[in-house]
């Protein structure tokens, strides 16, 4: 099975759940958490250290630079 290269936009309250899921999928070889983007630079750095992905402050830069197969968007909806 080929690994899907995944990015996450938003690593906060609900985004961390996506990070955890993709880390688990990485353990079985189904997906690779490659990058994530968030406006909160401190939180982003903390999550990048914990989950080992390339951090981006701007999601557009992430989409442009990374060769991703899929992205989840986990941002507030107000």
Secondary structure, DSSP 8 states (H G I E B T S, - for coil): ---EEEEEE--STTHHHHHHHHHHHHHTTSEEEEEEE-S-HHHHHHHHHHHT-EEES-HHHHHHHS--SEEEE-----
